[in-house]
């Protein structure tokens, strides 16, 4: 039995942390946040050391009972009609987007199919369709139990059946918090699970759900700059802020920021919806210098499981405010708007490199050595506000660095440049574009350079699964430790590659990505939000990604997904086990510790306070009960250690035609 964490109470509004050396002494979390770093660190260290494995965690949780479309409890047509009336006719039936391209489907329509084929691999087109997500494996319910088209050659399908899969049978495109409240009250009363979709950019598949009611926030795209914002109920001094609707995407926000001459601390991939991004913590170009995105959230409007519309901030429901900022999407309610502090613009210095190894030498040795070389400089760069993305393959190494110009001169990179040039027998720099103030603002850098590059890496319309690990600062503290990390990273790449045979039908490839954009300058803020403490310990965030499409055999598909889940094994073996949930693997065995660390118990207690029935139950989210029948599609894809006992049957969802 693992050691139990120190007891965490929630008697009023914020978690309390008990100092076990003085059992009568409790510390308010807000007090810990404002303590001197050394004192607060000692308190939190005692808490962390007391948790050897965060797995049992404040049982028992309520186990929600959700109705199935096949059960007598499923709402009647008249009940659905009542919901439709309460949301002013916004309820709609959903069928998989590509159903019109399946010749055997009742919706088959060659003309409609041509429109689908034209947009099938386009992110904007997929985001606009309620029944589509960016990666169609999350629309399916196990091998060949979806309605996908071939990514490489989208065309009419004559020899297969379109399954409803994980596509919800109904959707409500809400436009405000009142709509969200009406939907939540109806869904709770009728025991129908909700799935929230803004863009469908979710590597854990939380934007879809078999037999659920979708809450579609995609059209809630309002943006407003508030020059003097004060959170509701607060006496704080006013600050410049940006209020965004639940459907605002990063590309909308960066364009608005550029037009209004402001800086918002957000992420790199602009297809992302802001609310879901914030619930994971939010890393990006400005994180090394200004911290995670959640550190800049001033207020959130959301609807909780009781149907109440809440405006939460540092003084109103501050414990919930703490939890929802980084404590994982899908567990707390439906966010309808968010307000973040914004800052003056500052130019961004940049260095974009492409380096090729000497093909006459051992390419595996060279790529490992190059990753280790980058590790040698990683902490110094992070401490000076420099963010980086690194894509190492045996053929070439792409390195992109960005930082606010005022924080560091370009000369900070010269030692690295010099060392690479001294290794000219091993490496050749084939491209180097380095400049002071290359971009006038981070918003411009995102729109012109970073976002297009990120989009080039994502195969929208292809199936995708990833796994990731957060590489601690201490693991890159010496040449020896950096070499050990580099070897483990590349061993993971080789495991990932072992699950794919070149030329096999359906295989599209795999890619390792290293993001060096962790919150280096705000590490002391680790306990200011519910975000995974592993993010604050880290300098690098390593992602292993595999993509595939239709045409694979069942055996090949199983080998591929097993290889991506096993890719983090070498890093696990050297004690690196933390992961960023928004870019993690849905099937992490010890997901509580991996995604939430020592904060899981505090998050659990806040969850029980605001959602005692555990209605907002998210797969591998706080208080998740992962073997519910509603998670059948996860069970279909799950590795053996999940040992499902749900016993549900995969069958086509029947949809009421009457409203």
Secondary structure, DSSP 4 states (H G I P E B T S, - for coil): -PPPPPPEE-SSSS-EEE-TTSTT-EEEHHHHHHS-HHHHHHHHHHHHHH-S---S-SPPPP------TTSTTSPPHHHHHHHHHHTTT-EEE---GGGGGBTTSTT--HHHHHHHHHHTT-HHHHHH-TT--SSGGGTSSSTT-S----SSS---BSSS----TT--SEEEE--SHHHHHHHHHHHHHHT--EEEESS---TT-TT--TT-EEEE-TT---EEEEEEE--TT--PPPEEEEEEETT-BHHHHHHHHHHHT-B----S-TTSBHHHHHHH----TTHHHH--GGGGEEEEEEE-TT--EEEESSSSSHHHHHHHTTS-TTSS-EEEEEEEE-B----EEEEEEEEEE-TTS-HHHHHHHHHHHHHHHHHHHHHTT-EEEEEE-SS-EEEEEEEEGGG--GGGGHHHHHHHHHTTTTEEEEEEEEEEEEESSHHHHIIIIIHHHHHHH--TTSEEEEEEEEEEGGGGSSHHHHHHHHHHHHHHHHHHHHT--TT-TTEEEEEEEEEE---GGGGGGTTSSSS-HHHHHEEEEEEEEEEE-TT--HHHHHHHHHHHHHTTHHHHHTT-----GGGS-TT-TTHHHHHHGGGHHHHHHHHHHH-TT--S--TTSTT--TT-GGGHHHHHH--GGG---------PPP-----
